[in-house]
Amino acid sequence: MLNYTAATGDTSPMLAESEAGCENCKSYAKFVTKANAANGLLKGDYLEKVTDVPELYRGESGRLGGSAAVVVGAYVSRHSKSATPISLKAAKYTREFALSPQGGNWVMYEMELKKQ
């Protein structure tokens, strides 16, 4: 969903699969609404590619938590068409997440991307 959102700027599917209280989900949606590949403000290899899911666990609250190793290639981002481009190098990250059960499915409760 994150990659689709970054490519299209369409945040509806991602937010529909997130709890209303997921602050990082809302923050990511706000960013890609302004800067996405469809409007030309993201260019390059910006998609997250999962390379490993080393950790999954169920907490006492019933939520599922874990982390995924991801890589993102080199890309260029701008906040607006007239803004100075920001070049980002390829990097490895850990995507930490928590999922909450909702209507027989898992939805994003919280997420965070940490550079390795």
Secondary structure, 3 states (H helix, E strand, C coil): CHHHHHHHCCCHHHHHCECCCCHHHHHHHHHHHHCCCCCCCEEECCCEEEEEEEEEEECCCCCEEEEEEEEECCEEECCCCCCCCEEECCEEEEEEEEEEEECCEEEEEEEEEEEC
